[in-house]
Amino acid sequence: MNQMTISDENKKFLEDLLQYYIDQAESYSQFACEYGEFSKSKREIAFGVMVGSIYSAFLQTYSNQQLEVKLDDIQEFHDFIRDNMEKITKALS
C-alpha cells in the first residue's frame, strides 16, 4: 500500500526546494568545512544540513497550512529523499 498523502502542491514545493538545495550544493559543502571536526566526511555533514533544511521547510509548510503532520507524511518525505539521494550526493561530489 503505497498511497501518497502529501498534496500535489506540497510535492511540487518539495521538488522545487530540493532543486534549490542541489543548485546550492557548493555552498553547503563550504559550510560543512566549518564543522569538519564533528565528522571525517564533509559530504555527510553537507547532506545532513541539506536534508535537515528541507525537512524543516516541509514541517513549516504544514504548520503554515494548519495541517497535522502524520506518520504517513513523514514516511513519504523519507521516501522522497531516498528517491532523490543520488541527485543530492552527485551534487555534493
Contacts in CASP RR format, 6 or more apart in sequence:
PFRMAT RR
TARGET T0000
AUTHOR 0000-0000-0000
METHOD contacts of the structure
MODEL  1
MNQMTISDENKKFLEDLLQYYIDQAESYSQFACEYGEFSKSKREIAFGVM
VGSIYSAFLQTYSNQQLEVKLDDIQEFHDFIRDNMEKITKALS
3 72 0 8 1.000
4 11 0 8 1.000
4 76 0 8 1.000
5 70 0 8 1.000
5 72 0 8 1.000
5 73 0 8 1.000
5 76 0 8 1.000
6 14 0 8 1.000
6 73 0 8 1.000
6 76 0 8 1.000
6 77 0 8 1.000
6 80 0 8 1.000
10 58 0 8 1.000
10 61 0 8 1.000
10 62 0 8 1.000
10 65 0 8 1.000
11 80 0 8 1.000
13 61 0 8 1.000
14 54 0 8 1.000
14 58 0 8 1.000
14 77 0 8 1.000
14 80 0 8 1.000
17 54 0 8 1.000
17 57 0 8 1.000
17 58 0 8 1.000
18 54 0 8 1.000
18 80 0 8 1.000
18 84 0 8 1.000
18 87 0 8 1.000
18 88 0 8 1.000
21 28 0 8 1.000
21 50 0 8 1.000
21 53 0 8 1.000
21 54 0 8 1.000
21 88 0 8 1.000
22 87 0 8 1.000
22 88 0 8 1.000
22 91 0 8 1.000
23 91 0 8 1.000
25 46 0 8 1.000
25 50 0 8 1.000
25 88 0 8 1.000
25 91 0 8 1.000
25 92 0 8 1.000
28 46 0 8 1.000
28 49 0 8 1.000
28 50 0 8 1.000
28 92 0 8 1.000
29 42 0 8 1.000
29 43 0 8 1.000
29 46 0 8 1.000
29 92 0 8 1.000
31 45 0 8 1.000
31 46 0 8 1.000
31 49 0 8 1.000
32 42 0 8 1.000
32 43 0 8 1.000
32 45 0 8 1.000
32 46 0 8 1.000
32 49 0 8 1.000
33 42 0 8 1.000
35 45 0 8 1.000
36 42 0 8 1.000
36 45 0 8 1.000
38 45 0 8 1.000
39 45 0 8 1.000
43 89 0 8 1.000
43 92 0 8 1.000
43 93 0 8 1.000
46 92 0 8 1.000
47 88 0 8 1.000
47 89 0 8 1.000
47 92 0 8 1.000
50 88 0 8 1.000
50 92 0 8 1.000
51 81 0 8 1.000
51 88 0 8 1.000
54 81 0 8 1.000
55 77 0 8 1.000
58 77 0 8 1.000
59 69 0 8 1.000
62 68 0 8 1.000
62 69 0 8 1.000
62 73 0 8 1.000
81 88 0 8 1.000
END
